[in-house]
């Protein structure tokens, strides 16, 4: 129950964006009279993610200084209160302000729940719970997208009631976790290199790989629908369904990771980048929807393996005293890759003559990731000595 209590909060970071996506058109209509609403209304969805990208290191610093559990419990309450605030708010600017507060709470929840998994578990158990975060986030995205669509039929405000789920997680964390001390925490993990006395140099290497890999991971999630349209698919319902099916490769990848985590970072990263590259190659040369979806699925299996590999590796380097801030730095780098992904794909599409050629180029870039992984491991091992 301790593991489940700390696994469930990852769904709140997904819910902040995905739950409201189906009601975005209604929000646009509601605030059509506000100057600049075309830019402001979509920020209702994106502001929390921006806050997470900017504030995760700060959340980690606070967690190391003031303790994880107390801050996490406070963050749940804040998330529920400001998350449900649009039920009564009428001003678009007030709603945007509440979304900034959601982002602050989200950054704390994201960093502290992950850090506490690192505090409470070690070895293969830690690997499984951290990998479970990736799978849980992916599956919950499918659930919240459909839930948001159903609730949206009752009005755009209705979806905001779901933010009250944070109070259930408050109760679980209150019941099944406890305050930890450095002596009680075990920074050692079985499937990654042992922690060095100063982890920051090696963590910087992992952060660089994370940004690189995150760009690939989010390409499919952001661009798959556009690729399906180019292949002649016009039904929005079918596009959503097919994209969701392809995204099931992520939880499958995390399951595979839990079975082979003991192989070590070098072998894992090489295999993961190879899968990502193969997926992009299939996507870039697709002439039919089934072929394109197969490429997306293979790509997402590799991505579902890559993220827990990097997360477990980074946490294994971090002693208790700096684990929260190190986790925050890693999670911020992951969010940065998400922000960079559409910019990279757009630039490649313009230069290489379209989205499909851009996918093929990304396949070559992912293959280069094999070399990056080997070089990074050599550098990190030198940093350890």
N, C-alpha and C positions, 0 to 999 in steps of 0.2 A: 504493500500500500504506500510505503514511502516513495518508491520509484514511480508508481502511478500518479501520486500526488504532485510529483515534480515533472512528470511527462505531460500531463494535461495542460499546464499553462502555455505550452508552445502553441496551442491552438488559438490563443487569444491574439497572438501576433498575426496569424493568418486571417482571423475573423475581422480584424480592424479594417482590412481592405476588401476582401472577397465578399463579405456579407452584404456590402452596400453597392457592389457593382451592378446588380440587376435593377436597382432603383435610381441609378444615375440619371436616366432620361426624365424621370418624374421630378427629381431635384432640379434639373435644368429648367423644366417648365415652371416649377414653383417660384424660382428666383430669376425668371427671365427679365424682370423689371430692374434688376440690380445692374448698374454699369459694370462691364467687364465680367459678367457672370460666366461667359464661355471659358474663362481662365480660372475664375474663383471656385465655381462649383466642383470641378474635378479635384480640386485641392482638398475637398472633404475626404476623398479617398486616399490621397497621396501624402498629406501632411504627416500622419503618424509614421509612415515609412521613412520620411526624411528625418524626423526626430530620432528614430532608431539609429539611422546611419551616423548621425552627428553625436548622439548622446550615449551610446553604448560604453565608450571608455569612461565617461563620467560616472555612469551607473556602476561600473566595476570599481572605480576608485571609492565611491561611497560604500559599496559592499565590503571592501577590504577594511575601511576605516570604522564603520559603524555596525558591522555585522550583517549577515545575509538575511536571516529569517525575519527579523523585525521589519526590515525595509521591504521585503517581499510581501509580507502581510499588509503593510500600509499601501503598497502599490496595487494590490487587488482591490482594496476599498476605493482608491482613487480612480482606478480603471472603471469600476462599476458606476460610480457617481457621475463622472464626466462623460462616460460612454453613453449613459442613458439621458444625459442632459438635453440633447436635441428633441426629446419627447415633449419638452415644454418651451424650448427656445424658439423664437420666431425670426430673429435677425440672422442673416447669413454670416455676418462678422462674428456674432456670438457663437455660432455653430463652429466656425473655423477656429476660434479660440479654444473651444472645448476639444477639438480634434488635436490641437497642439498638446493639451493636457493628456489626452489619450496616448499620444506618442511618448510623452515623458514616462507615464506609467508602463507603457509597453516596453520601453528600453530597460527599465528596472526589472520587469518580469522576465524578459528574454535572457538577460545576463545572469540574474540571481538564481533562477530555477536551474539553469545549466550549470552554474558554479556549484550549487548545492548537490547536484548529481555527482560532480567530481569530489565533493567533500565526503559524501556518505558511502560511495562505492569505489571499488578498486578492481583491477584485473578484468577478466571477461565480463563480469557483471556491469562494470562501468561502460565497457564497450557496447554492450547490448542496449543499455538505457540511453546512451548518447545517440546511438544509431536510430533508436526508436523515435527520437525527436524528428529526424528527417522524414521518416515514414509517416508519423502522425500528422505532421504539418501538411504533407502532400494529400493524404486521405481527407483530412479535415477541410482542405480547400474545396474539394469536390462536394462535401456535405454542405458547407456554408454557402456555396454558390447556389445550390438548389434550394436551400432553406431560405436564402435571401429572396429568391424568385417567388417562392410561395407566399412569404410574408409581405412582399411588395404589392401583391394584389389587394391587400387591405390598406394600402397607403404607404407613403415613403417613410413615415415616422415609425411604423410598426417594427421594422427590423432592429431598431435601437434597443428594444426590450431585451434582446439576446445578450447585451453587454452585462446584464445582471448575473450571467453565469459565472462571472469572476468571484461572486460571493460564495458560490459552491466550492470553488477552488480555494478560497480563503479558509473555509471550514476544514477541507481536507489537509491543507498544509499545517493549519493550527493543530490538528489532531495527530498527524502522522510524521511530523518532523520535530526537530529539537535544535537548540543552539549548539554549535560546534566550536571546538577549540583547536588550535594548531596541532596539539599532541594527538588529538583524536582523528585528524584528517590524514589520509594516506595519499601522497602525491604520485605514487608509483602505479603504472599501468602495464599490463602484460604484453600488449600488442604494439607498443611503440617504444622508442629509445628512452632510456632512463633520463631523469631530469638532471640538468646541469646546474651548477651553483648559481650561474647568472643566465636565465633563460631568454633574455630579450633578443640577443643576436639570432638565436635559432628560431625564435618566434617570428622575427621579421621575415625569415625565409618562408615560413609557412604562410604568413600573411600575403606575401607576394604570389605564392601559388594559389591561394584562396581567391584573390581578386581575379587572377587569370582564369581559374576554373569556374568561378561564379558567372563570368561573362558567357561561357559556353552553356552552363546549366540553365540560365534564364532565357537563352535564345529560343529554345523550343517553346517554353511556356508563353513567351511574349509573341513570337513570330509564327507559330504553327498555323494559326487561323489564317494569316495572310498567305501562307504557302498553299493552304487548301483552296483558297479563293482563286489563286493563280492556276490551279489545276482544274478549275471549273465548278467547284462546289459553291452553291449559292444559298442553301438553306442554313440559317443561323442556328437552328436547333441541331442539325446534323453536324455542323462545324463544332459546336460546343460539346456534343457527345463524343465525336471522334478525338477531339483534343483531350478530353477527360480520359478516354481509354488509353491514349498514348502516354499520359502522365502517370498511369499505373506502373510504368517502368521504374519510377522512383522508389515506391515501397518495395518492389521486387529487388531492386538494387541494394537497398539497405538490408533486406533479409539475407541476400547473398553475402554482403559484407560481414554480418554476424557469424557466418559459417566459416569464413576464411580470414578473419581479422588477424590471426596469429602469423600470417605470412610476412608481416613487416611492411613498412611504408614503401620501400622501393618497388617490390613486386606489385603491391596493390596499386600504386600510382601509375605504373606502366600499363597494367591491365585496364585501369579505368580510363586513362586518356586514349588507349587504343579503341575501346568501345565507343567513346564519345566521337572520335575521329571517324570510325566506321559508320556511325549513325549519320553524321553530317554528309559523308560521301554519298550514302544512299539517298538522303534527302535532296542533295544538290543535283543528282542525276535522275530524279524520279520523273516518270512519264504518266503515272497514275496515282490515284489517291491511296490505294492499299500499299503501294511501294513507298510512298512518302510517309505514311503512318508507321510502317515497319521501321524506317530510318529513325523517326522520332522516338519510337519505343526503345530501340537499341541505345540511342543517345541518352535517354533518361535512365536506363539501367546503369550506364556508366556514371551518370551524375548522382544517382542515388547511392552508389558506392563511394564516390569521391568525397562528398561532404562529410560523412561520419569519419572517414579516414583522416581528413585534415583536422576535424574537431577533436577527435580522440588524441591525435598526435600532439596537438597544441596543448591540451589540458594536461597530458602526461608530463610536460616540461615544467609546469607551473607549481611551485610550492604553495602551501595554504595561504601564506601572507600576501601573495600577489595574484592568487588564482582568479579572483573576480575581475580585476582590472585587465589581466591578460586575456580572459575570456571575452571581455567587452571589446578589446582591440580586435580580436579575431572576428567577432560578430559584426563589428563595424566594417571590416574589410569585406565581409561577405555581402553586406548591404551595398557597399560601394560598387562591387561587381554587378549587382542588380541594376544600379543606376547607369553604369557604363554600357551594359549590354545593348540596349536599343541604339545608342549612339554609334557603337562599333558596327552593328549590322547595317545601319543606315549609310554610314561612310563606305562600307564595302559594297553595298548595293549600287551606290552612285558610281563608284569607281569601276566595278566589274560588270555593270550592265544589267542588274536585276537581283532579285532576292535569291533565286535558285543558284546562280553563280556565287553569290555571297556565302551560301551554305557550303558549297564545295571548297571555297577558300578557307572557311572556318575549319573544315576537316583537315586541311594541311596544317593550320595553326595548332590544332589539337594534337596532331602527330608531333609537332615541335615540342609540345608539352612533355613528351617522353624524355627528350633531351633536357628540358628544364627540370624535370623531376630528378633525374640522375645528378645533374649539376647541383641542384639545391641540397640533396642529401649529402653530397661530398662537402659542400660549404658548411652545412649544419654540423657535420661530424667534426670538422676542423674547429668550428666555434666551440664545440664541447670540450676540446682539448686545449 
